[in-house]
């Protein structure tokens, strides 16, 4: 009777330790863009940013400031 709870505890420890060390990707691969103009439309300038993520790392980042003529 005492062997069953001990076996269950050991099995649970093995399952938890096997899943605990798997790498977890925090960020999904892809290219993401955003701009600050959505909130501040009255200002003549705004920023645009583009970020590329691969294998949970930022591989490219581009930021630019635009005016009303998008220059």
N, C-alpha and C positions, 0 to 999 in steps of 0.2 A: 504494500500500500504506500510506503514512503518513496518508492522508486518513481511512481507516476508523477507527483509534483516536481521532483527533481528533474526528470526527463523533460517535462513541459518547460521548466525554467531554462534549461540548457538549449532546447530548441528555440525558444523565444530569443535568447541571447544571440544565437547564431543568425537568426533572421534579421534582427535589428542591426547587428554589426555588418552584415553583408550589404544592407541597403544604406547604411550610414556613410560609407566611403565611396559611393557612386558620384561621379562628377555631376554637378548641377549647373546648367546654363542659366545664368540670370537674365541674359538679354537674347532676344530672338534675332537671328541674322537678318540683315536687310539694310535698306537705305531709308533714313528718316529725315524729314524736312520740317521746318517750322519758321514762322516769322512773327515779329512783334507788332505788326501793323494792326492786327485784329482788335487790339484794345485801344490803341492810340491813333485813331484815324485823322485827328486834327493836326498832328505833327507832320512836317514836310519830309522827315527821314524815318526810316525803319530798318530793322535788321532781318536778314534771312540766314538761316543756318541749315547745313546738311551734314549728317553723320552717317558713316557706313560702319556696320558692325559685322564681324566675322569671327566665329569661334569664341564668342563671349568677350571680344576685344574690339576697341575702336581702331579701325585701320585708316579711316579718312575723316577729316573734319574740315568743313569750309564755311566761312562766315563772311558776309558782305553787308555793307550799309548802302541802301538805295535812297534816291530822292524821288520826287514826283514823276520825273521822266524815266525812272528805273535805270539810272546810271550810277 
